[in-house]
C-alpha cells in the first residue's frame, strides 16, 4: 500500500524499520520482483512490460555487496563497466574518478576479499554508478562505513543531485536523510505512513 511520485532530479529518502518494505519497493521498481497488484512506472516505463528500458536508465546499489571477492577493486569496476558495454576510454575515466572520490585509489589493486565491510560498500556504490545512470537506487549505501567514508559518500551523492540525477535512498540514519534528502517517505508494515520534507 505505497502510493508516491518521485520527481526527476529529486533525492528521495525511504525510511523505516527493518522489514518495513523499503527494499521490496526498490526491488519492484528495478524489476527484480513483480508486484502482486498495483502499478509502477519508472520514467514512464511500466515495470511489468518495459523492464529492459528501465534497466538502461538505472543503477542499483543493493543492501548486500555485489563485489566479486576474487577480483581486485579495479577488476570489479571494469567488469561491471563492460557489462554495461561502456567505451574503454569512458570506463577508464569514470573508474579512476569514482575510485578517487570513494577513497579507494590506493587499494584498487587489492583483492576484494581483503577489503573491510565499508570498503566493499564503497565498491558496490561504484559498481552501481559506473555507467552514469539517470536514476540511482541506493539501498543503505553507508552501512558499515566509518564516519570519514560516510561523508565522502554523502559528498558524492550531493554531486549526483547537482548533476540532475534522481536518487532513491534507503537509510536507517536520520542524520543522513536530513543531510541529503529533499523529501522522505516513511514506510512501515508495507504502508507509506508519512511523506514530506
N, C-alpha and C positions, 0 to 999 in steps of 0.2 A: 504494500500500500504506500508506494512512494511516487509522488507526482511533483516534478520540478522541471524548470528550464534553466539551463546554464548558458549565459551569453558568450558569444565569440570574444576571445581576449580576456575572459574572466578567470580569476584564480578562486576556485570554489573549494571550500573545505567540507568534507563529510566526516562528521564526528559521531561518536557513540561508543558504548562499551563493547567488549569482545562478544562476538556472536550476534550483534545487533542487525547485521545485514549489509555493512559497508562494502565488504569485498564482493558479496553477491551482486550488488548493484553494479560495481565495476566490471565483474565478470560478464554480466548480461550486456553491458554497453560495448565491451570488447569482443563479444561474440563467443566467449569461452563456454557459456552455458545459455540454454534457451529459456526464456521466461515461460512459465506455465500459463500465464494470461497477461493481458495488457499489451501495450505497445511502447516501443522506444525507438528513437532516431538519434543518429549522430551526424551532424552536418546535413540534415535532411535525408540521410540514407537510413532505411529501415533495417534494424538489427536482424530481422528474420530473413529478409530477401536480398539484402545488399551488403552482406558482411565483408566480402572481398574488398569492396570500395572503402569501407570503414577502416579495414586493416592497413590500407595505404596511407591513411591520414594520421594514425595514432602511434604512440609509443607507450609501452606499459612497463612500469617498474613494480613487479609483484611483491607481496609480503615475503615470499620465500626467494632467496637469491637464485638467480638464473645463471650463475657463473660455473663454468666447467673447471673443476679443481685441478685437472692435469695440464691445463693450459696456463700460460702466464697472462698478466693483465692485458698486454698488447695483443696477444693472440686471441683472447676472448673478444676484445673490441673489434678486431679485424674480422673475426668470424661473423659477428652479427652485422657488421657493415656490409660484408659480402653477401649475406643472406638477403639484405635489402638492395642488392645489386648496385651499390654505390660505385661511382668512378673512383679509381685508385687515388688520384690527387685530392679529391674531395674527402675521401675517407681518411687519408693520412692527415690532412689539415684539421679535420674535426676530431680525430683520435688524439692528436697532440694537444689541441686546445682543451678538450674535456679532461684528459689526464692531468693537465696543469691545473685547471680550475678545481678539480677534486683532490688536489694534493697527492697525486699518485705517480707523477713522472719518475721519481727516483725508484719506485717499487714496481714499475711497469714490466720489468723482465723477470720478476719473481713469480714462481708458480702460485696460483690462486689458493692452493691448499695450505700455503704458508701465511696467507693473509689473516688478519683479525676479522671478527664479525663486522666491524664498522667499515673496514676496507672493502670487504665483499659487497656490502650495501652500496658503497660508492661506485664500485664497478658495475653493479646491477643498474644503477641510475644512468651511468654512461651508456650501457647497452640499450636502455630504453630511449635514449636521446640521440644516439649516434647518427641516425638518418634525418635529423632535424624535423621531427613530426609537427604537425599543426596543433595536435591535441595530445597532451601528456596525462596519463593516468598514473599517479604516484601513490602507491598503497603503502603507507607508513614508511616513507623512504629513509627516515633518520633514526629508525630503531637501532639500538646497539652502537650508536656513534658517540664519540666523545664530544664535548662542547665545541671544540675548535672545528672539527669536521662538520658538525651540525650547522655551524654558522657559515661555513664555506658552501654547503648545500643550499642554505637559505639564500645566500647572496646570488647563487646561480639561478635559483628558482625566480628570484626577483628580476634578474636579467631576462629570463624567458618571457615573463609577463610584459616587460617593456618592449619586447620584440613582437607583442601581439599574440603570443601563443595562448591557447586555452589550457588551463591546468585544473585537474580534479585531484585533490589531495586528501587522503585519509590520514588522520593522526589522532593520537591519544594525548598529545601535548597541547594544552590550551594556549601556552605562550607561543607555540609555533603557529597555530591558527590565527592568533591575534597579530603576530608579526607579518604574516604572509597573505591572508585571505581577504578578498573583497566581501564575500558573503560566506556564511556557513549554514549547513543543514545538519540538524541533529537527528539521528535515526536510532530507534530502539525497538526491539522485538519486530523488526521488519516494517516499521511505520515511521514516516517522517513526522517528528513531534514538534520541531521548531525550524524556522527558516528566516534568516535575516542577516544584517551586518553585525 
